[in-house]
């Protein structure tokens, strides 16, 4: 065999060796930050985050930071995606998950590798259209999406085993709790705009909702109504 045909190994997403290395570095960092659920780490390893941001900044896609996605919105920091995903998996494996705030589609894509069905709602049309293209491109046929004000949830598809809110809410919307199954879990950043936000988890057990605080977070706010 001629040495001239030697090529760098390329993964399924078309990334070279360097890309694979930066992806593994991100996983190592999440591990070091205390993400312990192997299912979550594997799901994050598999989702090509560079396809969820603009090509101009795709070189930063495997840094553990939030990045701009246009329309004043951001793709969440991988550590926060990991923590939220861990929080919904802690009580078992949910079958149907509702996400509020599709944004780039990244959190939905991570969830899609772990649960049966993801339902995601986004108020900004252009972001949703781009996210839908990504779901198609990656063959994620268990993600359904809707252009709407996510404060109302997705009543036609309720109940959900988990609700994941990825924009900061002043309060947990009654509709989200109404659409949560018995034994369901909800994770949401809660706080006034401009003030500090806490990641809140609500677990429904034996007819009772128990709330715990998963720490300080920074999210863009939930906005009312439907964008263009
Ligand atoms: N989960 C996303 C994070 C997106 S940032 C990701 O992984 O990329 C939060 C998103 O919530 C933004 O796209 C914003 O437009 C959306 N959002 C804000 N208020 C909303 C509302 N009322 N209904 C639906 N989506 C909303």
Boltz pocket constraint, residues with backbone or C-beta under 6 A from the ligand:
constraints:
  - pocket:
      binder: B
      contacts: [[A, 73], [A, 74], [A, 75], [A, 76], [A, 100], [A, 101], [A, 102], [A, 103], [A, 104], [A, 105], [A, 106], [A, 107], [A, 108], [A, 121], [A, 122], [A, 123], [A, 124], [A, 127], [A, 148], [A, 149], [A, 150], [A, 151], [A, 166], [A, 167], [A, 220], [A, 221], [A, 222], [A, 223], [A, 224], [A, 225]]
      max_distance: 6.0
